Amino acid sequence: MTPNRVCCQHACNLQAARPFQASTKHPRCTSKFNCFAVQAAHNKHETLRQCVTQRAFAALLALSLSANPAFVASVAAAPAVPSASLEASSSTDSSDSTTPIYFGNGCFWGRQKDFVDVEKALGREGGKISAITGYAGGAKGAGPGDKVCYYYGAKPTQYEELGHAEVVQMELRGESAQTRRQMEAFADTYFGQFRKTPFGMMRLDPQDSGPAYRNVIGIPRGIDSPLFQVLKERNKNGMELIPSDGNDFERGKAKDTDQINVVYIVDSDKLPFYRAEQYHQFHNGIGKAFSKEYTVDLKRALANNGRIGPTGCPEVRF
């Protein structure tokens, strides 16, 4: 993560709750960044706010509109929860058996909300929700002190330095038939979080780029898991599902790169999940405020039952 990308993320973090304010500057910034409000050309689509440099913004907008005028609007659209899968997956978490899995594709704030909505449709409420944000998929594991932190932590503990990506972890609960239906619901929502472009399927927030935001799914045993068959069946976009033994850097270059149309499949038993800081849990989306029931009440419920809590990494208020 370059200092400029840290600054860009910092600007988004600060302005998510204060849209359309002036630019902000992080101590590590080498230039200023703004969150832009863009009205798609030729129609009255909802505004799309992206946190990017002016140069990157212009390039993205020009490329998108010249290739496909509807692209910007399609990126801004929220993914629909696939009702067919959820109706068939009425939650009957009748067993104490749980299987953690994780999904990543871009900034984990909005993705967590999507998966919480899936869990609610499965009949889970309050403290029974399992979707939490974190870091996973890096070959190095944890840093010094067994820490994996956001960019405000010491460099050897920063998640991107360790090869990880931002992800959301959920639990499959119950017997095999139940877990399969739950996996179908989660997979349907995940693959619904991409938009078609002239170059392939792109995630909803392309401004967050680099290996820390790559598309990755962690399931026990990776491609040897029966859950992998579910992923192949629900991969409605025909994205390339590539097995990986974890991301690492060689001479500064990532092994698992941030690619359109590619999802890395990893073994979550070998590449475990590391919970993110409390301030990253149940956060508003970038440019989109969620309800108090989500950002305050649900967060408090999971703090009370111990699902989220201090990680030893710096906590930042914004």
N, C-alpha and C positions, 0 to 999 in steps of 0.2 A: 504494500500500500504506500503510494507516494505521499509526501506531505500535502500536495494539492488535493488528492482524493480524500485524505483525512479532513481537510478544510471543507470540501464539498459536502461530506457526510455530516460534519458539524453544523453547517448551515442548514441542512435539511432537518437535523434534529431540533435545532432551536426554532425554526420557523414552522414546524409541523403544527404547533399550537398557536402560532401567530402568523397566519398566511398573509402574503403580499406586503410584508414589512421590508424595510431597507436591508441591504446586504449585511452580513455579519462576518466577523473575522476571528478565526481561531489563532492562538499564539503560534502555532506551527505553520500558519498559512504563508504562502509566498505571493498570493494575490487574493482578491476578493471574489466571492461567489454569490450568486443570487438564485432564488427560487423563482422561476418564471411562470406566469399564467399565459397560456397559449390558446387562442381560439382557432380551431381547425378551419381551414379555408373552405369556402363554398357552402357551408351549412352552419347550424347553430348547435353543434355538439357541446357537451359539457366541457369546461376548461380542464386542461391537463397541466399539472404543475410538475416540473422536473427540475431537480437540482443538478445543474451542470455548468461548466464554464461557458462563456458566451460563444467561444469558437466551437466547442463540442455541440452546444445546443443548435447553432446554425447549421452545422453539418448534418446532425440528426434530422432536423426539421426539413431541410432541403431534400435529403435523400428520401425521407418518408413520403413527402408530398409529391415528389416527382415520380416516384415508383408506384405509389398507391395513396391517393388523397384520403382514403378512409382509415389509413393506418394509425394516425395519431389518436383519432377518436376510439378506435378499437383497443388501443393500449389503455386508454383511460377507463374503459368499461370494466366494471367489476364482474368476476366470473360468477355464473349462476351455479347454485348448489344443485347437483344432479339429483332431482327428486326421485327418479325411478329407483336408483340404488338405495336411497335412504328409506323410502317406503318399504322396500323389501328387507331393510336391516333394522327393524324395530329392536331397540336394545333390550336384551335380557341378560345382562351381565351376571349370570347365575353362578359363575365359577370364580374362584380366587386366582385362577391362572391368568397371567398377563404376559404379553409380548411387546416390548418397546420397539418402535420403528421410528425412523425420522425421514423427513422430506425437506429439501432445500431448493430454492430457485429465486435468488435475489434477496432483497431486504426481508427479514423475518417478521417485521411488525404486521404488515397486512396479511401475510400468509398465516400467522397465528390466528388472526380473527377468522379467516376462512375455515380453518380446521376446528376451531371452537364451535362455529356454526354447524359443522358436520356432527360433532359430538352431541350438540343439543338435539339435532334431528334424530340421533340415535337414542335419545332418552336420557342423556347424562346432563346433570345440572350441578351448579355450585361446586362444592369440593370434589365432586366426582369427575370433573373435567380433567383431562390429562395433558392437553396441548400446552407445551411450554417452549420458549425460545432457547437456543443454545448454539453450540459450535461442534462440528463433527466432520469426519472424512479426511483428516490429516494423518499422515503416516507417522509423525513424530509423537503423537499423543499429547500429554500435558507438558507445560513448561516448568521452570523452577518452582518449588513449593506446591507442585501438583496443580498449578493454576493454568487456566485458559481464559484470557480476558479480551475485552474490546480494545480499541486503539489507545485508550487512556491508561492501560496497564503498562508495566515495564516491557520493553521490546521483546525480550525472550519469552514472555508470556502471551504476547498478542496472537490472536487466533490465526490471522493470515500468515504470520511468520511460521506458525506450526503446521501450516498446510490445510487448515480447516476452512469450512464454508459455514455461512449462516444457515441454520436449519430449524425446523420445529419437530419436536418429538411428541408422539402420541402413544397410547397403549391399545393393543388389541386385547380384548377380554373375553373369556369364556372358552367353549370347546371349538373344535376345528370348523364346524359349519358356521358358527357365529363369527369367528375371527375372519373367515373368508369374506363374509358379507360386509364386515366392517372395513376390511382391506379394500374391497371393491369401492366402497363409498369414499374412502380417503384417496384412493388412486384416481377416481373419477374427478374429484375436486382438484387434485394436483394437475392432471393433464388438462383440466379446464382453465388453468391459470396461465395458459400460453395463448398468444394471438398469431394468426397467420400473416406472414409478410412475404414479399417476393423472394426472400432468401431462406425461408423456412420458418419454423415455429419459434417465436421470441417471447420471453417472459414479460410480465406486466411492467417491470421497471428497468428498462435497458440502460438507464443512466448509471445504475450501480453495476460497474463492470469489473472484470478481473476474477481470478480463481476463488476469491472469498465469496463470490456471489454465483458460482457455477451451479448447474443443475445436478443434484445428487440425491440418491435415495439409499437409505441404510436399512437392511433387513437381515435377520439372523441367517448366516450361511451364504449371504449374497445370492449369486445366480443359481446356487444349488438348493436354495430354499423353495418350498412349494409356493411361497408367496410371490416368487418371481414370475410364475405362470400367470398369476392374477395381473401383475403389472403388464405383461405382454398382451393379455386379453383386453385390458382397459386402455391401452396406449392408442387412443383413437386418432392421434396426430401422426402416427407412424414415425415417431422420433427414434433415434438410434440409442439403444440401451447398451452401454459399454461397461463391462466388468472392470473394476479397479481395486487395487490393493492399497489405495490411499494416495493422497497428493503429497508430493515433496518437491523441493526445489533443487535444481542442479545448475550451478553457475547463475543463480538468480532467476532461472526460468522454471515455471511450474510444469509439472508432469501432467496434471489434470487441469486443462485450461478451460476458460469460459467460452463455450461454443454454442452457437445457435443449432437447434435440432438434436442436441446430444444430451443424454442423461447418464451420469455415472452411477453404477450400481455397486455398492460396497457391502461387506460383511459387518453388520453392526456389532457382532460379538468381538471381532478383532479391532474394529474402529469405533470405540464407544462415543457416546454423547456426553458433552460437557455443558452443564446448565449455564445460561447467560446471567448477567447481573440483574438485580431486581428491577432496575429502571428500564430494562428492555422487555420486561414482561407486561403483557396486556397494555401495550403502548398504542397511542393513536397512530393511524396510518400517515404516510407522507401526504400532507395536504388534505387529509380526511380525518375528522374527529369521530371517534366512536362513543358509544353511550357511557354514562357514568356506571351503569350496571356492569359494563365490561371492564372499563379502565380502573374502577375503584372497588366495586363490590366483589367482582369475581377475583380480582387480584388479592383482595384481603382474605377471601375464602381459601385460596390456595396457599397463602402465606400462613394462615392459621393451621392448616393441616400438614405443613412442612414440605409441600411440593416445590415452593420457591423460597428463597432466603439468601442470606449472605454467601458469597462465593470466595471471599478473600480478595476479590478484584475491586478497583475503585468504583464507587457509586457516584454518578453524576446526575444532577437534577437539571432538567430542561423541559 
